[in-house]
């Protein structure tokens, strides 16, 4: 079975040799080659778009590369912001070979988990920037510059953009992200809404009867309803729609196909998961339901401030009381990372009322209709 051991055997000696053998390092004045090194989950990866936008504005001629988990690479085929992605799976040593064989990088940024400073070093990065405070300290040893997290509350996208010097990037535009190619699939007939009921944690799941109520309200508005969930999450759709009143694509779509499904929709409703961030990138009016997660930290922030997006959260919630973000204790962060063993019922999700969600849905649908009317005049 593949493991990370083989990759570490290749990475660590190479990183040490490159770091110890280098001359006295200085930050580059005008980097020609820039790397963003990480292995974040889908939502966190998509929020790095703010950093890519800033780097492209500051260094328009630079070669910009980013590591991603292999399932996410198809989204980047069109090279948004000119980035070239390297699909890296640390359980497969061969996946890192092209990165290590290249000419190296003048500058690297490591958002989130600082263990990927070692990957950046092994790839020949001559100046590495990461956030301070990661634990244990060995993760950050290859870094040349450690920047503190902000003292004031901010969205993750804006925080990672702050790793790079200079003014904030221009707000996101859908035109910056070309639609990824995908295999044909049975797309629903418009107009339709996508209800994505799956999530990375059972504690992010909304009750089936509430999803059923939202689906009924959307159908009454004249929208076809399409259920969505990841592979292995089909039971969540079955509970929400036991009589199969609406179409379902649960477990059937690859990520690029899901992009096109979401982009063609009048509306997306989703828990706080990667699909909600996909909706923002595609420009689809999106209602995101936040239970244990932070609607501030994972919200639109400044970069997506123009997106048709609404975050629904009961805030404050008494047990959303943990302050950790990537092993850093940050006073203004309020979230919950408890497991089912610690929290057998998702009370924070159960507290979200159907009518609150429908109010946000109706607002976005009205705004979308108004925008369409303006476009035709």
N, C-alpha and C positions, 0 to 999 in steps of 0.2 A: 504494500500500500504506500502511495506517495507520502512523504513527510517533508517538513521544513528543514530537516537536518542536512540534507544534501545541499540545499541552497545556502545554508549558513556556513557550511564548509567552504563554499566558493566565495561568499561575501566577506566574511570577517578577515581572513588574511589579506585579501585584496584591499579592503578598506584601510587596514592598519598600514600596509605598505605605502599606499597612496598618501595617507595622512602624515606618516612619520617621515616619508622621503621627500615631501614637498618643501620648497623654500618658504620663507616667511610669507604668510598669506595676507592679502589685502582685499577689501571688497572691490569688485570690478566697477570701473567708471561707466562703461558701456558694454554690458555683456552681450556676446554674440550667440551664446547657447545657454538656455535656461531650462531647468528641470523642476517639476513639482512631483515630489516623491511621497507616496502614501499607499494605503490599502484600506481605505474607508468604505463603509457601507454605502448603498446607493444614494440615499438622501443626502448624507454628508458630502459625498462625491459631487453631486449635482450642485450643491451650494458653493463648491469651490469655483464655480463659474465667475463669481465676482473677482476672485484673484486672477483668473485667466484674462478677464476683461481689462483689469488694471495693468497687468504685465504687457498686454498687447498695445495698450495706449502709450505706455512709457517706453516700450522698446519695439517699435513697429517693424523693424527689420530682423529681429532676433528669431532664431529657431526656438520654438517653444514646445517642450515635451512634457508628458505627464504619465505616470504609471496608474493603471486602473485594474480592478479585478476583471478577468476575462469576460464574464457575462455582460459587463457594461460597455465594452469596447465598441459594439455595433452602433451605439448612439453617437459616437464621435467620428464616424466614417467621413462625414462632410467637413470635418476639421473646423468646428466653431472656434472663432478667434484665432484661427490658424494653428491650433494645437495638434500635435501628433501624439496619439496615445500608444503606450506600450502595455500590452495585456500581460500582467505579471501574476503568476501563481507561485508563491514561495514553496509549495509542495512539489513543484515541477522545476528542477534546476535549469532545464533547457529554456524555460520561458524568460529567464533573466539574461541569457547569453547575448542577445543582440544589444541590450543596454550596456553590458559590461565591455563589449567589443568595440563600442563607438569611441569617438575622439574625446569624450568627457564633456564637462559643462563648466562654464564660467561661474554660474550661480545656481543654487538649488534652494527651494523652499520645502519645508516639511511641516504640513499642517496636522494637528492632532497628536498622533502617537509618534514620539521622537525616536522610536527604535528604527524608523526608516531613514534617519540620518546616516545609519550604516549602509543602507542601500545607496543613498546619494553619494557617499564617500567612495564606495566600491565602483560606482559608475563614473568616477573621476571628477566629481564636483569640487571646484577649487575654493568655493565660499558657500557655506551652508547656513541658512537662517531658519530658526524654529522658535516656537514659543517656550518660554521659561517654565520651570516648575514641574516638569514631568518626573515621575518616579517609576523605578529606581534611577539613580543618577547616571548609570552607565549608558542609558538610552541616548543621552545628550552629549556624550563625550566627543563625537566627531563634529559637533556644531561649532561654528565660528562666532555666531551671533545668536543670543537668546533674548527674545523680546517678551515683555510681560503681557499678560492678558489685560484688556482695558478695565479700568476701575468703574466705568459707567456701563449700564446694561446695553447690550447690542445683539444683533442677529449674528449667527455663525458666519454667514457669507461676508458680512461687513468686517467681522473680526479677522478672518483669514486674509481678506484683502489688505488689512493693516499690516501684514507681515512685510509687504513691499512699501518702499518709501513713496511719497508723493500724494497728490490729492486723490480722493475717492474716484472710482471709475464712473463713467456715465451710466445712468440706469439701464437695465436690461431691455433689449429690443428683440422681439421674436425673429427679426430678419437676420440676426447674428448667428442663428443656429439652423443650418440646413436640415431638412427632413432626412432622417437616415433611410437608406434603402432597406426593403424587407421583402420576404416571401409573401406572395398573395395570401389573403385570408378572407373569410366571409365577413365583410364589414356590414354593419347594420344600415338600414335605410334611414336617412336623416328625416326629421330632426330626432336626436336621441340624447340621452344622458347616461353617463357611466357612474355606477355605484360600486366603488371598490371596497369590499368588505374585509379583505385580509389584512394582516399586520404582522410585524416581526415578533410581537409579544402577545400572548393571550390577554394581557392586561390593557392592550390598546383596542380590543374588540368592543364594538357597540352591540347592544342587544338586538337580536334578530327581529323582534316585533317592531322596534323603532325603524330599522331599515325597511321593513315591510310598509310602514306608514309613509315613509318618505317616497318609496317607489309608487305607492298608490296616489300620492299627491302629484307627483311628476306626470304620471299617466293621465291624471285629470287635467293637467296643463297642456296635454296634447303631445307629450314627449314619449317616445319609446324608451324603455328602460333596459339597459344592458348591465348585467352583473359581471363583476371582475374580481378575481382573486388569484393568488399564485398557485403553483403546483403544490398539491397536498393540502390546499385550503378550500377544496370544493365543498366540504361539509358546511362551511360558513354560509355559502350560497344556498345550500339545501335547507338550512334552518331558516334563512330569511325568506325563502320562496319555495315552501314545500310542495306547492301545486304547480310549480314551473310556469307561472303566469308570464314571466319575462325571459328574454334570451339571456344566455350565460356564455361567457368565454373563459370561465375560471379554469386555470391550469392549462390552457390551450395555446397561449400566445407567447412568442419570444418577445424580448424587451423592445426591439425596434417595431414590431407589430403593435405592441401595446401603445407605443408613442403615437402611431397613426390612428389607432382607435380613440385615444384621448384627444388628439388634435382635431378630429372630426366631430367631437361632441359639443353640444351646446353648454354642457355642464359636467363637472366632475365633483363627486363627493367622496371623500376618502378619510380614513384615520391618518394620524401623523405617521406617515410612512413614505418610502421613496416615491411612490406613485403620485402623492400630493405634490412633490417637488417637480416631478415630470410634467404635471399639469401647468405649473408656472412657466416652465421652459417652453412648452408648446403653445402658450398663450390662451389656454382654455380656462374659462371662469371656474374657479376651484374653491370649494368649501372644505377646509381641513379640520378634523375633529381631534382636539388635544385632550388626553387624559393624563397619564403620568409624565408626558413630555412637556417642554416649555414652549408655549406659543410665541414667546418673545425670542428665545434663542433660535428656534427653527422657523421663525416667521419671515415675512417679506423683507424687513429691514429697509435700508435705503436703496439697495441695488434693485430690488423688485417692487419698489414703492408704487410703480405704475401698473403692476399686474392686477388683473381682475381676480381678486383673491380675498377670502374671508377666513379668519381663524376663529374657531369656536372653542371656548374653554371656560370652565367654572373657576374663576381665579379671584382671590386666592383659594386654594384648597388645602385643608390642614395637613394632609400627609404628603403633599408635594413639597417636601422639606429638606431634600438633599442638595448639596451645593457642589458636587463634583462634576468636573468636565475634563475628560481625558486625564484623569488622575490629578487634576489641579483643584484645590479647594478655592472656590470663587464665591464671595459673599452674596453677590446679587443673583447668582444662578439658583433657581428654584425648580427642581425636577424630582423624579422618582425613578429609581432603577431597581426596585424590589422585584423579587421573583414570586411565582405563584405560591411557593412554600411560605413566603413572608407575608403575602397579601393574597388571600384566596379569592377575593372579589374585587373587580375593578370599579370601586365606588366612584372614582373620578370620571370615568366614562359613563357610568350609569346616571350621574348627575346632569349630563347633557340632555336637555329636553328636545323633543321632536320639533316643537313649534319654533324654538330658537334657530334650529338648523333650517327650517322651512322659511323663516324670515330672511335669512342670509341667501338662501336659494332664490327666492323671489326678487330680492334686490339685485342680485347678479344677473338674473334673466332679464329684468327690466333694463338694466344698464347695457347689457349686450344687445337688446333689441334697439335701444336708442342709438348705439354706436353703428349698428347696421344701417339704420335709417339715415344717419348723417353721411355714411359712406356712399349712399346712393343719390345724394343730392349735390 
